[in-house]
Each structure stands twice: as C-alpha cells, then as structure tokens.
Amino acid sequence: MSVMAQLVRDQVWRAMSKVRQAFRATAVSNSHGPLIGVEMQGLAGESVSAELAQHYGFSSAPLAGAEYVVIPIGGNSSHCVVVASEDGRYRLKLQDGEVSLYTDEGDYVHMKRGRVIELVTDELVFKVKNKVRVDTPLVEISGNLHVVGSIKADGEIEDHTRSIQGDRDIYNQHDHGGGPKPSPGQ
C-alpha cells in the first residue's frame, strides 16, 4: 500500500473512531407522549435516552429487559433512535412464514400456516359504530350465548329436538282432545 493510501486510511480511521456506530442496548423504562421515549443501558454499561421509532399504525411499549438496536443520529449518542426492539421472553414459537402480535400477559394473535388465525385473550371487546358482518357459511360457539337485545333470523332456528317451525306446526294442530284448534295459529 502506498504511503498516501496509508495516510488516508489512518485519517479516515481517526475520524470514524469519534463517530458512535449503531449499538445494542437493554430497555430500562419508557415515557409516554406523542413519541415513546426510552431509557436504556448500552452493552458498555452507559445510560442512554432515545425515542422509539415505530412503523405507522403499530405501537408498543417494551418492558424493562427488552433488547434494542439503537442508531445514534449523526454518530452522536446525545440523539439516538431505537429502530428495532425484541423481547424473546414472550415471543411465540413460529414456523417460517407465520406472523404474530403478542404481550407479556399471554395475549396473542397468531397468523398460522394453513390460513388459520388464532386469537387468545381473556376478554375481547369490539366497539363498532354501525355494523359487524360475518360472511361465512358456519359460525360455531362452544360456550353459552348471551344476547342483550333482539335476535332476528332470515332462516330457520333449531335446537337438539326440532326447529321453531316444527314447534309451530305441533302447536297449530293441537286441539285439547277435540276442541277447536288454536286461532290464530303461530
């Protein structure tokens, strides 16, 4: 290597040694506002503050102990941005191609292979202003169904014995041992 090339290399190395490179850190705490601020500890033990950059439409507040990938803007630790966060303590085990959202409490939405989406939680609340439409040939419910309000069916309703129409047919035919049939019928 020529002397000139070595001088340039040394000069670049000296300049770059003063620029903080991307680094990993561990979450300590969060502050919540228009942006999520994070306090973290770098792997060298230093305390660092940053903002948690997140994709539009997604928001998370990682717990203490989560791991971060941190970019010091302009190579200076006084203005850092967390560009990725990870917490393997709570992550679901996935197969290639699967996606999940999860919390430390065990709630999750898991988009599985075979076009199956599994949602697990203790309580699920929908707040819908106008209408919920389920467009499927079958809805199965394994527990009890409690409806506050009316139920309207355009088709038949039946239980383990017979349909409501079957009950109407029986009722409309009874005559209490020879008396008149019910009028009006059901």
WOZI-V20943 format. One record per backbone hydrogen bond with DSSP energy under -1.0 kcal/mol. NH is the residue of the N-H (numbers start at 1). CO is the residue of the C=O. E is the energy in kcal/mol with one decimal. If there is no record, write none. Layout:
nh/co/e
NH/CO/E
NH/CO/E
This chain:
nh/co/e
6/2/-2.1
7/3/-2.3
8/4/-2.3
9/5/-2.5
10/6/-2.5
11/7/-2.3
12/8/-2.6
13/9/-2.4
14/10/-2.4
15/11/-2.1
16/12/-2.9
17/13/-2.0
18/15/-1.1
19/16/-1.5
20/75/-3.3
23/70/-2.2
25/68/-1.8
26/41/-2.6
27/66/-3.1
28/39/-3.0
29/39/-1.6
31/37/-2.5
37/31/-2.3
38/50/-2.9
39/29/-2.8
40/48/-2.6
41/26/-2.6
42/46/-3.0
43/24/-1.3
45/42/-2.3
48/40/-2.7
50/38/-2.0
51/80/-1.5
52/36/-3.0
53/82/-2.0
58/55/-2.1
65/27/-2.2
66/63/-2.2
67/86/-3.2
68/25/-3.0
69/84/-2.1
70/23/-3.4
71/81/-2.9
73/79/-2.7
75/72/-2.2
76/73/-1.3
79/76/-1.5
81/71/-2.2
82/51/-2.9
83/69/-2.3
86/67/-2.3
90/87/-1.5
98/95/-2.3
99/111/-1.6
101/109/-2.2
103/107/-1.9
106/103/-1.2
108/120/-2.1
109/101/-2.3
110/118/-3.3
111/99/-3.1
112/116/-3.1
118/110/-2.8
120/108/-2.8
136/134/-1.0
159/162/-2.0
164/157/-2.6
167/163/-1.7
168/164/-2.2
169/165/-2.5
170/166/-2.0
171/167/-2.6
172/168/-3.1
179/175/-2.1
